[in-house]
Amino acid sequence: MKIKEKKDFDAVKYAREQKDRLSALFSEMTKEEILEYLKRKSVERGRVKPGA
């Protein structure tokens, strides 16, 4: 039987934390504010639409 090593990074835990953080943030925003937030973050990260 293999002995499990301690994880340095837990992807599932991180994803859940991010989901909870965004859920709390978006619960206070309107649909238009959410869309603007996502567009702004996309531009900040340098992502471009595939057809652009």
mmCIF file of the N, C-alpha and C atoms, coordinates in Angstrom:
data_MODEL
# 
_entry.id   MODEL 
# 
loop_
_atom_site.group_PDB 
_atom_site.id 
_atom_site.type_symbol 
_atom_site.label_atom_id 
_atom_site.label_alt_id 
_atom_site.label_comp_id 
_atom_site.label_asym_id 
_atom_site.label_entity_id 
_atom_site.label_seq_id 
_atom_site.pdbx_PDB_ins_code 
_atom_site.Cartn_x 
_atom_site.Cartn_y 
_atom_site.Cartn_z 
_atom_site.occupancy 
_atom_site.B_iso_or_equiv 
_atom_site.pdbx_formal_charge 
_atom_site.auth_seq_id 
_atom_site.auth_comp_id 
_atom_site.auth_asym_id 
_atom_site.auth_atom_id 
_atom_site.pdbx_PDB_model_num 
ATOM 1   N N  . MET A 1 1  ? 0.830   -1.177 0.000   1.00 0.00 ? 1  MET A N  1 
ATOM 2   C CA . MET A 1 1  ? 0.000   0.000  0.000   1.00 0.00 ? 1  MET A CA 1 
ATOM 3   C C  . MET A 1 1  ? 0.882   1.251  0.000   1.00 0.00 ? 1  MET A C  1 
ATOM 4   N N  . LYS A 1 2  ? 0.505   2.217  -0.850  1.00 0.00 ? 2  LYS A N  1 
ATOM 5   C CA . LYS A 1 2  ? 1.287   3.446  -0.943  1.00 0.00 ? 2  LYS A CA 1 
ATOM 6   C C  . LYS A 1 2  ? 0.951   4.381  0.217   1.00 0.00 ? 2  LYS A C  1 
ATOM 7   N N  . ILE A 1 3  ? 1.940   5.106  0.641   1.00 0.00 ? 3  ILE A N  1 
ATOM 8   C CA . ILE A 1 3  ? 1.748   6.112  1.673   1.00 0.00 ? 3  ILE A CA 1 
ATOM 9   C C  . ILE A 1 3  ? 1.511   7.452  0.976   1.00 0.00 ? 3  ILE A C  1 
ATOM 10  N N  . LYS A 1 4  ? 0.419   8.119  1.314   1.00 0.00 ? 4  LYS A N  1 
ATOM 11  C CA . LYS A 1 4  ? 0.111   9.402  0.688   1.00 0.00 ? 4  LYS A CA 1 
ATOM 12  C C  . LYS A 1 4  ? 1.053   10.473 1.210   1.00 0.00 ? 4  LYS A C  1 
ATOM 13  N N  . GLU A 1 5  ? 1.522   11.281 0.263   1.00 0.00 ? 5  GLU A N  1 
ATOM 14  C CA . GLU A 1 5  ? 2.367   12.406 0.639   1.00 0.00 ? 5  GLU A CA 1 
ATOM 15  C C  . GLU A 1 5  ? 1.489   13.619 0.918   1.00 0.00 ? 5  GLU A C  1 
ATOM 16  N N  . LYS A 1 6  ? 1.976   14.501 1.775   1.00 0.00 ? 6  LYS A N  1 
ATOM 17  C CA . LYS A 1 6  ? 1.240   15.729 2.065   1.00 0.00 ? 6  LYS A CA 1 
ATOM 18  C C  . LYS A 1 6  ? 1.286   16.625 0.838   1.00 0.00 ? 6  LYS A C  1 
ATOM 19  N N  . LYS A 1 7  ? 0.118   17.144 0.456   1.00 0.00 ? 7  LYS A N  1 
ATOM 20  C CA . LYS A 1 7  ? 0.029   18.001 -0.714  1.00 0.00 ? 7  LYS A CA 1 
ATOM 21  C C  . LYS A 1 7  ? 0.547   19.402 -0.392  1.00 0.00 ? 7  LYS A C  1 
ATOM 22  N N  . ASP A 1 8  ? 1.293   19.966 -1.327  1.00 0.00 ? 8  ASP A N  1 
ATOM 23  C CA . ASP A 1 8  ? 1.713   21.360 -1.188  1.00 0.00 ? 8  ASP A CA 1 
ATOM 24  C C  . ASP A 1 8  ? 0.583   22.277 -1.617  1.00 0.00 ? 8  ASP A C  1 
ATOM 25  N N  . PHE A 1 9  ? -0.206  21.839 -2.600  1.00 0.00 ? 9  PHE A N  1 
ATOM 26  C CA . PHE A 1 9  ? -1.289  22.638 -3.139  1.00 0.00 ? 9  PHE A CA 1 
ATOM 27  C C  . PHE A 1 9  ? -2.500  21.743 -3.340  1.00 0.00 ? 9  PHE A C  1 
ATOM 28  N N  . ASP A 1 10 ? -3.620  22.128 -2.772  1.00 0.00 ? 10 ASP A N  1 
ATOM 29  C CA . ASP A 1 10 ? -4.845  21.355 -2.899  1.00 0.00 ? 10 ASP A CA 1 
ATOM 30  C C  . ASP A 1 10 ? -5.762  22.092 -3.868  1.00 0.00 ? 10 ASP A C  1 
ATOM 31  N N  . ALA A 1 11 ? -5.856  21.602 -5.096  1.00 0.00 ? 11 ALA A N  1 
ATOM 32  C CA . ALA A 1 11 ? -6.618  22.271 -6.144  1.00 0.00 ? 11 ALA A CA 1 
ATOM 33  C C  . ALA A 1 11 ? -8.108  22.332 -5.826  1.00 0.00 ? 11 ALA A C  1 
ATOM 34  N N  . VAL A 1 12 ? -8.663  21.288 -5.257  1.00 0.00 ? 12 VAL A N  1 
ATOM 35  C CA . VAL A 1 12 ? -10.088 21.269 -4.938  1.00 0.00 ? 12 VAL A CA 1 
ATOM 36  C C  . VAL A 1 12 ? -10.401 22.313 -3.863  1.00 0.00 ? 12 VAL A C  1 
ATOM 37  N N  . LYS A 1 13 ? -9.568  22.378 -2.848  1.00 0.00 ? 13 LYS A N  1 
ATOM 38  C CA . LYS A 1 13 ? -9.765  23.365 -1.783  1.00 0.00 ? 13 LYS A CA 1 
ATOM 39  C C  . LYS A 1 13 ? -9.666  24.782 -2.352  1.00 0.00 ? 13 LYS A C  1 
ATOM 40  N N  . TYR A 1 14 ? -8.690  25.016 -3.220  1.00 0.00 ? 14 TYR A N  1 
ATOM 41  C CA . TYR A 1 14 ? -8.506  26.323 -3.834  1.00 0.00 ? 14 TYR A CA 1 
ATOM 42  C C  . TYR A 1 14 ? -9.723  26.695 -4.680  1.00 0.00 ? 14 TYR A C  1 
ATOM 43  N N  . ALA A 1 15 ? -10.222 25.763 -5.490  1.00 0.00 ? 15 ALA A N  1 
ATOM 44  C CA . ALA A 1 15 ? -11.382 26.033 -6.343  1.00 0.00 ? 15 ALA A CA 1 
ATOM 45  C C  . ALA A 1 15 ? -12.610 26.369 -5.506  1.00 0.00 ? 15 ALA A C  1 
ATOM 46  N N  . ARG A 1 16 ? -12.809 25.668 -4.430  1.00 0.00 ? 16 ARG A N  1 
ATOM 47  C CA . ARG A 1 16 ? -13.956 25.943 -3.556  1.00 0.00 ? 16 ARG A CA 1 
ATOM 48  C C  . ARG A 1 16 ? -13.831 27.314 -2.898  1.00 0.00 ? 16 ARG A C  1 
ATOM 49  N N  . GLU A 1 17 ? -12.621 27.671 -2.484  1.00 0.00 ? 17 GLU A N  1 
ATOM 50  C CA . GLU A 1 17 ? -12.404 28.983 -1.882  1.00 0.00 ? 17 GLU A CA 1 
ATOM 51  C C  . GLU A 1 17 ? -12.707 30.097 -2.877  1.00 0.00 ? 17 GLU A C  1 
ATOM 52  N N  . GLN A 1 18 ? -12.268 29.917 -4.126  1.00 0.00 ? 18 GLN A N  1 
ATOM 53  C CA . GLN A 1 18 ? -12.512 30.925 -5.150  1.00 0.00 ? 18 GLN A CA 1 
ATOM 54  C C  . GLN A 1 18 ? -13.998 31.021 -5.484  1.00 0.00 ? 18 GLN A C  1 
ATOM 55  N N  . LYS A 1 19 ? -14.679 29.886 -5.543  1.00 0.00 ? 19 LYS A N  1 
ATOM 56  C CA . LYS A 1 19 ? -16.113 29.871 -5.808  1.00 0.00 ? 19 LYS A CA 1 
ATOM 57  C C  . LYS A 1 19 ? -16.859 30.617 -4.715  1.00 0.00 ? 19 LYS A C  1 
ATOM 58  N N  . ASP A 1 20 ? -16.502 30.366 -3.473  1.00 0.00 ? 20 ASP A N  1 
ATOM 59  C CA . ASP A 1 20 ? -17.141 31.040 -2.341  1.00 0.00 ? 20 ASP A CA 1 
ATOM 60  C C  . ASP A 1 20 ? -16.865 32.539 -2.352  1.00 0.00 ? 20 ASP A C  1 
ATOM 61  N N  . ARG A 1 21 ? -15.632 32.917 -2.682  1.00 0.00 ? 21 ARG A N  1 
ATOM 62  C CA . ARG A 1 21 ? -15.246 34.331 -2.729  1.00 0.00 ? 21 ARG A CA 1 
ATOM 63  C C  . ARG A 1 21 ? -16.045 35.061 -3.812  1.00 0.00 ? 21 ARG A C  1 
ATOM 64  N N  . LEU A 1 22 ? -16.115 34.467 -5.007  1.00 0.00 ? 22 LEU A N  1 
ATOM 65  C CA . LEU A 1 22 ? -16.850 35.100 -6.093  1.00 0.00 ? 22 LEU A CA 1 
ATOM 66  C C  . LEU A 1 22 ? -18.346 35.129 -5.821  1.00 0.00 ? 22 LEU A C  1 
ATOM 67  N N  . SER A 1 23 ? -18.857 34.085 -5.218  1.00 0.00 ? 23 SER A N  1 
ATOM 68  C CA . SER A 1 23 ? -20.275 34.034 -4.896  1.00 0.00 ? 23 SER A CA 1 
ATOM 69  C C  . SER A 1 23 ? -20.647 35.167 -3.942  1.00 0.00 ? 23 SER A C  1 
ATOM 70  N N  . ALA A 1 24 ? -19.827 35.407 -2.946  1.00 0.00 ? 24 ALA A N  1 
ATOM 71  C CA . ALA A 1 24 ? -20.078 36.489 -1.999  1.00 0.00 ? 24 ALA A CA 1 
ATOM 72  C C  . ALA A 1 24 ? -19.980 37.849 -2.693  1.00 0.00 ? 24 ALA A C  1 
ATOM 73  N N  . LEU A 1 25 ? -19.021 37.987 -3.581  1.00 0.00 ? 25 LEU A N  1 
ATOM 74  C CA . LEU A 1 25 ? -18.835 39.243 -4.307  1.00 0.00 ? 25 LEU A CA 1 
ATOM 75  C C  . LEU A 1 25 ? -20.011 39.504 -5.244  1.00 0.00 ? 25 LEU A C  1 
ATOM 76  N N  . PHE A 1 26 ? -20.411 38.492 -6.006  1.00 0.00 ? 26 PHE A N  1 
ATOM 77  C CA . PHE A 1 26 ? -21.470 38.650 -6.996  1.00 0.00 ? 26 PHE A CA 1 
ATOM 78  C C  . PHE A 1 26 ? -22.851 38.784 -6.365  1.00 0.00 ? 26 PHE A C  1 
ATOM 79  N N  . SER A 1 27 ? -23.040 38.296 -5.168  1.00 0.00 ? 27 SER A N  1 
ATOM 80  C CA . SER A 1 27 ? -24.356 38.376 -4.539  1.00 0.00 ? 27 SER A CA 1 
ATOM 81  C C  . SER A 1 27 ? -24.766 39.819 -4.275  1.00 0.00 ? 27 SER A C  1 
ATOM 82  N N  . GLU A 1 28 ? -23.791 40.713 -4.214  1.00 0.00 ? 28 GLU A N  1 
ATOM 83  C CA . GLU A 1 28 ? -24.063 42.125 -3.951  1.00 0.00 ? 28 GLU A CA 1 
ATOM 84  C C  . GLU A 1 28 ? -24.123 42.954 -5.225  1.00 0.00 ? 28 GLU A C  1 
ATOM 85  N N  . MET A 1 29 ? -23.942 42.315 -6.398  1.00 0.00 ? 29 MET A N  1 
ATOM 86  C CA . MET A 1 29 ? -23.887 43.046 -7.661  1.00 0.00 ? 29 MET A CA 1 
ATOM 87  C C  . MET A 1 29 ? -25.108 42.755 -8.518  1.00 0.00 ? 29 MET A C  1 
ATOM 88  N N  . THR A 1 30 ? -25.377 43.698 -9.427  1.00 0.00 ? 30 THR A N  1 
ATOM 89  C CA . THR A 1 30 ? -26.416 43.467 -10.422 1.00 0.00 ? 30 THR A CA 1 
ATOM 90  C C  . THR A 1 30 ? -25.796 42.690 -11.579 1.00 0.00 ? 30 THR A C  1 
ATOM 91  N N  . LYS A 1 31 ? -26.654 42.216 -12.487 1.00 0.00 ? 31 LYS A N  1 
ATOM 92  C CA . LYS A 1 31 ? -26.172 41.458 -13.644 1.00 0.00 ? 31 LYS A CA 1 
ATOM 93  C C  . LYS A 1 31 ? -25.188 42.298 -14.465 1.00 0.00 ? 31 LYS A C  1 
ATOM 94  N N  . GLU A 1 32 ? -25.503 43.565 -14.668 1.00 0.00 ? 32 GLU A N  1 
ATOM 95  C CA . GLU A 1 32 ? -24.642 44.439 -15.455 1.00 0.00 ? 32 GLU A CA 1 
ATOM 96  C C  . GLU A 1 32 ? -23.290 44.652 -14.771 1.00 0.00 ? 32 GLU A C  1 
ATOM 97  N N  . GLU A 1 33 ? -23.302 44.800 -13.456 1.00 0.00 ? 33 GLU A N  1 
ATOM 98  C CA . GLU A 1 33 ? -22.049 44.976 -12.713 1.00 0.00 ? 33 GLU A CA 1 
ATOM 99  C C  . GLU A 1 33 ? -21.183 43.718 -12.783 1.00 0.00 ? 33 GLU A C  1 
ATOM 100 N N  . ILE A 1 34 ? -21.811 42.556 -12.736 1.00 0.00 ? 34 ILE A N  1 
ATOM 101 C CA . ILE A 1 34 ? -21.068 41.300 -12.833 1.00 0.00 ? 34 ILE A CA 1 
ATOM 102 C C  . ILE A 1 34 ? -20.403 41.189 -14.196 1.00 0.00 ? 34 ILE A C  1 
ATOM 103 N N  . LEU A 1 35 ? -21.160 41.484 -15.260 1.00 0.00 ? 35 LEU A N  1 
ATOM 104 C CA . LEU A 1 35 ? -20.597 41.412 -16.607 1.00 0.00 ? 35 LEU A CA 1 
ATOM 105 C C  . LEU A 1 35 ? -19.439 42.392 -16.768 1.00 0.00 ? 35 LEU A C  1 
ATOM 106 N N  . GLU A 1 36 ? -19.576 43.594 -16.253 1.00 0.00 ? 36 GLU A N  1 
ATOM 107 C CA . GLU A 1 36 ? -18.509 44.585 -16.333 1.00 0.00 ? 36 GLU A CA 1 
ATOM 108 C C  . GLU A 1 36 ? -17.277 44.122 -15.554 1.00 0.00 ? 36 GLU A C  1 
ATOM 109 N N  . TYR A 1 37 ? -17.486 43.550 -14.396 1.00 0.00 ? 37 TYR A N  1 
ATOM 110 C CA . TYR A 1 37 ? -16.385 43.023 -13.582 1.00 0.00 ? 37 TYR A CA 1 
ATOM 111 C C  . TYR A 1 37 ? -15.615 41.945 -14.350 1.00 0.00 ? 37 TYR A C  1 
ATOM 112 N N  . LEU A 1 38 ? -16.364 41.018 -14.949 1.00 0.00 ? 38 LEU A N  1 
ATOM 113 C CA . LEU A 1 38 ? -15.720 39.925 -15.686 1.00 0.00 ? 38 LEU A CA 1 
ATOM 114 C C  . LEU A 1 38 ? -14.977 40.438 -16.918 1.00 0.00 ? 38 LEU A C  1 
ATOM 115 N N  . LYS A 1 39 ? -15.545 41.401 -17.618 1.00 0.00 ? 39 LYS A N  1 
ATOM 116 C CA . LYS A 1 39 ? -14.862 41.994 -18.775 1.00 0.00 ? 39 LYS A CA 1 
ATOM 117 C C  . LYS A 1 39 ? -13.578 42.685 -18.342 1.00 0.00 ? 39 LYS A C  1 
ATOM 118 N N  . ARG A 1 40 ? -13.660 43.457 -17.244 1.00 0.00 ? 40 ARG A N  1 
ATOM 119 C CA . ARG A 1 40 ? -12.487 44.183 -16.744 1.00 0.00 ? 40 ARG A CA 1 
ATOM 120 C C  . ARG A 1 40 ? -11.378 43.219 -16.332 1.00 0.00 ? 40 ARG A C  1 
ATOM 121 N N  . LYS A 1 41 ? -11.741 42.152 -15.638 1.00 0.00 ? 41 LYS A N  1 
ATOM 122 C CA . LYS A 1 41 ? -10.739 41.169 -15.209 1.00 0.00 ? 41 LYS A CA 1 
ATOM 123 C C  . LYS A 1 41 ? -10.105 40.464 -16.406 1.00 0.00 ? 41 LYS A C  1 
ATOM 124 N N  . SER A 1 42 ? -10.911 40.192 -17.431 1.00 0.00 ? 42 SER A N  1 
ATOM 125 C CA . SER A 1 42 ? -10.407 39.543 -18.627 1.00 0.00 ? 42 SER A CA 1 
ATOM 126 C C  . SER A 1 42 ? -9.359  40.415 -19.313 1.00 0.00 ? 42 SER A C  1 
ATOM 127 N N  . VAL A 1 43 ? -9.639  41.710 -19.412 1.00 0.00 ? 43 VAL A N  1 
ATOM 128 C CA . VAL A 1 43 ? -8.705  42.640 -20.036 1.00 0.00 ? 43 VAL A CA 1 
ATOM 129 C C  . VAL A 1 43 ? -7.440  42.769 -19.189 1.00 0.00 ? 43 VAL A C  1 
ATOM 130 N N  . GLU A 1 44 ? -7.595  42.839 -17.871 1.00 0.00 ? 44 GLU A N  1 
ATOM 131 C CA . GLU A 1 44 ? -6.439  42.965 -16.983 1.00 0.00 ? 44 GLU A CA 1 
ATOM 132 C C  . GLU A 1 44 ? -5.489  41.783 -17.125 1.00 0.00 ? 44 GLU A C  1 
ATOM 133 N N  . ARG A 1 45 ? -6.046  40.612 -17.364 1.00 0.00 ? 45 ARG A N  1 
ATOM 134 C CA . ARG A 1 45 ? -5.217  39.416 -17.481 1.00 0.00 ? 45 ARG A CA 1 
ATOM 135 C C  . ARG A 1 45 ? -4.675  39.224 -18.891 1.00 0.00 ? 45 ARG A C  1 
ATOM 136 N N  . GLY A 1 46 ? -5.083  40.086 -19.818 1.00 0.00 ? 46 GLY A N  1 
ATOM 137 C CA . GLY A 1 46 ? -4.559  40.022 -21.167 1.00 0.00 ? 46 GLY A CA 1 
ATOM 138 C C  . GLY A 1 46 ? -5.228  38.992 -22.054 1.00 0.00 ? 46 GLY A C  1 
ATOM 139 N N  . ARG A 1 47 ? -6.416  38.565 -21.674 1.00 0.00 ? 47 ARG A N  1 
ATOM 140 C CA . ARG A 1 47 ? -7.123  37.566 -22.475 1.00 0.00 ? 47 ARG A CA 1 
ATOM 141 C C  . ARG A 1 47 ? -7.889  38.274 -23.578 1.00 0.00 ? 47 ARG A C  1 
ATOM 142 N N  . VAL A 1 48 ? -7.889  37.640 -24.748 1.00 0.00 ? 48 VAL A N  1 
ATOM 143 C CA . VAL A 1 48 ? -8.569  38.201 -25.896 1.00 0.00 ? 48 VAL A CA 1 
ATOM 144 C C  . VAL A 1 48 ? -9.547  37.168 -26.413 1.00 0.00 ? 48 VAL A C  1 
ATOM 145 N N  . LYS A 1 49 ? -10.695 37.630 -26.928 1.00 0.00 ? 49 LYS A N  1 
ATOM 146 C CA . LYS A 1 49 ? -11.653 36.718 -27.503 1.00 0.00 ? 49 LYS A CA 1 
ATOM 147 C C  . LYS A 1 49 ? -11.017 35.976 -28.680 1.00 0.00 ? 49 LYS A C  1 
ATOM 148 N N  . PRO A 1 50 ? -11.362 34.700 -28.872 1.00 0.00 ? 50 PRO A N  1 
ATOM 149 C CA . PRO A 1 50 ? -10.748 33.921 -29.956 1.00 0.00 ? 50 PRO A CA 1 
ATOM 150 C C  . PRO A 1 50 ? -10.935 34.526 -31.347 1.00 0.00 ? 50 PRO A C  1 
ATOM 151 N N  . GLY A 1 51 ? -12.053 35.170 -31.617 1.00 0.00 ? 51 GLY A N  1 
ATOM 152 C CA . GLY A 1 51 ? -12.308 35.724 -32.939 1.00 0.00 ? 51 GLY A CA 1 
ATOM 153 C C  . GLY A 1 51 ? -11.727 37.117 -33.148 1.00 0.00 ? 51 GLY A C  1 
ATOM 154 N N  . ALA A 1 52 ? -11.094 37.692 -32.149 1.00 0.00 ? 52 ALA A N  1 
ATOM 155 C CA . ALA A 1 52 ? -10.612 39.058 -32.247 1.00 0.00 ? 52 ALA A CA 1 
ATOM 156 C C  . ALA A 1 52 ? -9.283  39.153 -32.964 1.00 0.00 ? 52 ALA A C  1 
# 
